[in-house]
């Protein structure tokens, strides 16, 4: 079986110190590919360096909405340089987070729109972070992202109604272990309407370990097998068949080797 963790943070301190062991456990569990995602230029550079060490690892480069307040014109120039590395397969994560508001809304919107233009320039997909800002996120995608061909809403925890809006735009949706939580009925309803050619899996590790491993404080790619098994059952599919289809979806979206 082959699965791809399409959104992990393997450069974060919780995982970076023991990354070889993390990847060995991942492969043993059947999660054999990884996209490690940047949250600022420093983390994006680290993501590229790590991806260059491992054959089946790729990088996304971006500015997280939490860090938008610190992004300057020079930051965007650096991001463009990073985007041209051969191991970079996406821009992100970028988007809006109106839950924590670590950056002012206007800074978040400005930096999100700028990154959409970078994605358009280099024909890269965009990994979107959207928390308590759905309408505003869709508005910026409409205004500034019209030239972006591939968009995924990562760590989706919205409603089926929101999922339909995303799907109607031709976007993809990615689910984490959150879907396994007891209080995530709304997200499970969303899963039911997402076709497999628009659905991907991720851990967003080191955060949010899935059930039945939720008590494990540090999440890692190996644990994504629990999310995959849960979603396969939700879709009424054999796990191996489910994995084959969503892996093909992930490879097509990120232009990964078959």
Steps between C-alpha positions, in 0.01 A plus 500: 500500500612852420377817667628859486488735797422813301553745788750445778749720683807280522727799559328588828701424812269220618593288196816642341744361757402140422371531145660181368325291765176690433520414131591137571187460714300674231615263226433200719142624544453544124541877484785516251497859374496839669453868423661705774352846515659836575341767717750782443809543284731343760281192539447485123876494444533221758220310326689512170824388665322206663315405182829489313622233743219252434378367166128488578484831687397831346461852633245779499617856563283773644413752767245387757233758587639508855825643357346734244570813704874444457491447122657776291564550130840337557325200653301450182816525288657228714188287472517523120859379509408207723204410279733422213674210676432170324374338821235769558155380397270766650464844651381493858390482742331833455154636568304659782471421870247717682498272805834596652551828315877491552521731198255780417233402248627745240853357517363148465296597195791689341746213541247236392425689180871549429567128536220416262681711241823308566315172449355630175841617378662160557193287423500344846202382705406686818452353847238710676468544876151622586378540856191698589543697177323295236317778316805726500722217376267424213483870412879534474523181294240650266673838477868405501510126425323480167826397331573222749402164356521280811385587854462276804331593826723324749393369841138545398259516793215688337146397421363304206355826370845662504652190342252527215600863439867396491431208267285710268806720444697194390713502816623202702443424868745334739409335829703444816447286807244757614243303302540213748418715805170433677383859458578517126163389364480811282832412336394139447190629320732699275710190424194323367454750215865532396580277199824305517650692209476814715599348837843479662641398838746667735618501858586869552746345744630554760142601588167319534570130531199299377293261706588252641841667545369840608671478839835483320602862533727508195335400174710354218443366146475136611178582684327609179416135438230535769344795318516309172332194650229717657425681174504178298235358733301823477509467121411130516825395336781255557801687642735391222258614230441830679874558540563432131247759386590780743870448432435538129304819575788635708760423234293667231432810710865555597646372170695226676659206317262208448 
